[in-house]
Amino acid sequence: MNVLIADKFEAHGVDGLKALGCEVASKPGLDAPAMAKAIADTKAQVLIVRSTKVPASVIEDSPGLKLIIRAGAGVDNIDVKAASAKGVPVCNCPGMNADAVAELTMGLLVCCDRRIPEQGALSRQGKWNKGEYSKAPGLKGRTLLVVGTGSIGMGVVRRAQAFGMDVIGWSRSLTPDGAKAKNIGFGGSTRDELLKAVGGADAVSIHVAATADTKRMCDAAFFGAMRAGAIFLNTARGDVVDEAALRDAIRAKGIRAGLDVFEGEPAEKTCDWAPEVMTMPGVVVTHHIGASTDQAQLAVADETVRIVREFKAGGATPNRVN
């Protein structure tokens, strides 16, 4: 079986694929035309990507393609609808990066509360201002609303509870009994309940998938419901947030934000890019690296190899999303 990896991928995973008897070609950084050509040139039946986009044109121009694997959780960089129309399964690796994203979320939360990045920047300028930075609300006893209670959201729940926070959850599929089983408060499952829960939280953390239903769910009404000075965290996807509404809330209500993802993120790994929200006071940013720990990437590589193993052995498609 021929496999094309169109992204950076752990050597551990490449070795695992070769141990299955696969012919593996690694060509990171391909645009759509180059990817279609590489699939044809390598006679790839399996395409593996991380953040590289797989548009409809690649799928439609690759009749020999039998399987697409997203070496990660979200599949918004793959045209799943086009793959379904061509009968090409799309599989992902859910839960493998949950701990890594949850860890980063907590780091952003602490940075927002204690203003760690601002203090570091000031120190590098040779300045000391203990009087200003001695003031912080603290996290123990504060209320955290976790929006999305899947594997990542629940990873945040456990860590926040270890900090002594009161955690409530919101999800379209959550029920009062389900919340009780997860040992969290029930924040609801409807839009109206979400806005009510937002208004009662000291911090809100977003952990929903990027879908048509969640696009810009964090809009003007959402931020209008937030408490002044509350903390907003997004380590999910940029499209979930209306950044203009977030900017307005930062200015008008003193919202502090910890952001790992943004609207219109560049596809390049390195470039000059600074949307306005990145430069605003009270905003802590990272570069969409929530899943980027060695532990997470090894787990994703192992899961990718497992999917190929099962597909190669009998056509099974674990974690299929279409």
N, C-alpha and C positions, 0 to 999 in steps of 0.2 A: 504494500500500500504506500502510495506517495503522499507526503505531507509537506505543505508549504507553511512556514512560520513567517508571518508578515509583520513581526514586532520583535522587540527584545524579549528573550525567553531564557529561563534558567537552564544552564548547561546540564543540570541534574535531569530536567525534563527532556532535553534533547537526547541524552543518553538513554533514558527510559523508552523513548519512542524507537530509537535504533535497536534496543534490546528486543522490541516486539517484531523486528524484521522490517521496519518501515524505512523507506528512502526519504531522508529529511533534507529539505532545502530551507535555509534561513536567510530571509531577505527583508530586514526591517526597513521601515520608512518609505514604503511604496505608496504612490498615489494611485488613483483608480485605474488609469490606463496601464501603468506599469504592473499593477497587481494582476490584472486580467492576462497580460502577456506572460507574467511569471507563472501563473496557474497553467497556462497552455504549454509553456516551455518545459515545465517540470512534470506535466501530466498529473498535477496534484488532484487527489480525490478528497483530501481533507485540508481545510484552511484554518489556521490558528491565528487569532489576533488578540491583542490587549486593547489599546486605545485607538488603533488604526481603524478608519472608517471603511466599511464594506457597503458601498452603495448598490442600488439595483443594477446599474450598468455592469458591474463586475459579475454579479450572479447570473445575469442574463447572457453574458458573453462567455460563460464558463460551463459548457454542457457536461464536462467530465466531473464537475464538482459534486461530491456526494454528502459532505458534512462540513458545517462551519462551527468552530468552537471558540467561544469567548473565554479567554483565560482570565476570568474575573466574574463578577456577579452581574452587573448591568449589561444590557444588550442594546442600548440606545444608539451605539455606533454602528449597528448592523441593520440593514433594511430587512427586517424579519418578514414583512409582508411580501416582499419580492421573493425571498427564499421560500416561503410557503407556496407561492404561486408556481414555483419551479419544482416543488417537492423536495427541497433541500432542508434537512433537519438543522436547527440551530440549537446548540447545547451550551450551557454556561457552567460556572463552578461556584454555586452559591454557598455562602457561609465560610468559605476558605479564608477570606480576608476580614471576617467579622471582628476578631480581636484587635487587629491592627487599626481598623477604622475607629473602633470604640476607644482605643488608647489615645488616638489623636484627638478625638472629640473631647475627652477629659482634659487633655493638655490645653486645648483652645479655651475650654471653660475656665480653667485656673488662670490662664494668661489674661482673659477678659476681666476676671474678678480682681486679680492682684496687679494688673497692668505691667506684667513682666517685660514685654518687648519695649515699652516706652522707657522703663528704667534702664534696660540694657543699652538702648540707643543714647540715653543721656550720659550714662557712665562712659561710653566710648568717646563722648565729647569732653570728658574730664570734669563733669559736673556732678554735684551731690545734692539731692533734694529729699532728704528723709521726711521732712515735714509734709510734703505733698503726697508722697507715696505710702505713708503710714496709714492712710485711710482706705479701707476696703470693706465691702459688706460682709464677706465671708460666705461659705457655702453650707455649713452645717445647719440643718433645720430649714433651709430654703427649699422652695418647691420647683422641681424640674418637670417640665412637660416633654415627654418623648413622643414625637409624631412618627408613627411607624414602629410596630413592635415585632419585627422579624428578628433575624439572628443578630444583626448589628445593633438595632434598637435595644434588644434585651442585653447585649453586651454592655451598652451604656448604662442601662438600668442597674445592673449588678455593681458596676463601678461607682455610680453615683450614690447608691445605697451604702456602699462601704465608706463614702465620705460623710454619711449621716444625713443625706438629703431625703426629702419626701418626694417620691416619684409617682407621677400619674402618666398614663398612657392613652394615646388616641390612635385608632386605626379603623378603617372602614369595615373591617371584619371583627373588631373587638366587641365582646359582650361583657356584661358585669361579671358573669361567672368566669369568663376567660381572663379578665383582669385579676380576679381573686386568685386564680390558679397561677398567674404570673407574679403574684405578690406585689401588685401595683394598684394604685388608685385608678378608677374608671373615669377616663376623660371623654368618653363618648365615641361615636362612630359616624356622626353626621357633621355637615358643615357648620350648622348652628352650634352644636356641642363643641366643635373645635374652637370656634371664636370665644365661647364662654371659658373653655379651659385655658386658652392663651391668656385671657384677662386675669386668671388667677395664678399665673406662674411667674416666678422670678427669673427663670431661664427656660428657653424653648430650644429643643434639639431636633433637627429634621433627619428622618431616616426612611424615606419613601422612594420607591422606584420612579424613574422618569417615564411617565406615560401621558397620553392625551388627557387623562383625568387629573393628573397632578401638575400639569404645566401651569406655572405661576399661581399655584395654590396659596403661596405666601404673597398676597397682594396688599393693596391699600387697606382693605377691611381687616386683614390679618394683622398688619402692623399697627393699625388704628386701635385694635383690641389689646395690644401689648401694654404692660405697665411702663411708665416712664422709668428709664434707667435699667430696664431688664436686659438680659443677655440673649442674643439670638445666635444659634450655631447651625451651620449647614455643611455637613460632610457627605451629602447625598449626591445631588446633581444641580448644576447651575440653573437649569430651566425650571426648576421648582419654584424659584424666587423671581419676583418682579423687582429687579434691582433699583429701578427708579423709586418704587415705593419704599424700599429699604433705605435708600439714601435720604428720602424725605423724613423717615422715622428717626434716623440717626441725628439729623439736624434739629427736628422739632421736639423729640422726646428723649434725647440722650441715650438711645439704644446703643449698647455695645455689641459688636458682632465678631464672631470667630468663623472665618470662611476658608474652606479648602477648595471650593468649586465656584464657578462663575458663569454668567451668561456669555456665550460667544467665545469660549476659551480657544486659544490658538491650537492648531493641530501640532505645531512644531514643539519640540522639547525645549528649545532655547530660542528666544527672540525678545525684542523690545515690545512690551505690552503692559499697560498700566491703566485699567479702567478706573474711573473716578472713585468708586467705592473703596478701592485698595488704599487710597491715599487719605481717607477721611479719619479724623480723630476717633479713637475708640475702636478701631477696626484692627483685628489681628488676622493675618493671612498666611496660608501655606499654599503650595503650588500643586494642588490636586494629587497629593501624595498619601492619602489616607490608607491605601492598601499596600504602600511601598515599604514593607519591612521584609527582611530576609525570611522570617518565619512564614509570613503570608505567601510570599512568592514560591517558596518550596511546597507549601500545601497546595497552591493552585497548580503548580507543575505536576504534582502527583495526581491530582484529580483529572487534569487534562489527559495524562497518560492512561488513566483508568477508563476514561470515555473512549479513547481510541482503541484500547484493548478490547472492550466489549463490542464496539462497532465492528472491529476487524474480525472478531471471533464469530459473531452471528447476526450482525446488523442492529444490535441494540443501541439505543440513543439515550443514555442516562442524562437526567436534568434537561430534557428537551423542553424548549419554550414555545414551540409552534406546532 
